[in-house]
Amino acid sequence: TFGVLDMGRLFHAAITITNAAREGARAGTFDPNDVPGIIAAVQVEAQGSGIDLSSSTIAVSCPQGCGSGLAVRVTISYPFQFIMGLVFPDPNLALVRSAEMMAP
């Protein structure tokens, strides 16, 4: 039962983090140099989902440079902890999700 609960929690966290990264990348298309604004958009998207991104690493980058027609990438690394820590060798898992969008 707890294994099923853990898998559900893991799936929920992965979806929430993916959506938050996508929202941050979308916000970055308006102004790729506004890193605090992009991070705020990521945190607002995850707010109310039960996923606390305060201990996460949120990275914003422009792989080919920031500007029109170039991509903005947002990467989130979220430390997930299993309830069934006794079954898994390491009860901690780093969920990493990223999203990339082109600036107009």
Secondary structure, DSSP 8 states (H G I E B T S, - for coil): -HHHHHHHHHHHHHHHHHHHHHHHHHHHHH-TT-HHHHHHHHHHHHTTTT--GGGSEEEEE-TT-SSTT-EEEEEEEEEEE-S-TTTSS-SEEEEEEEEEEE--
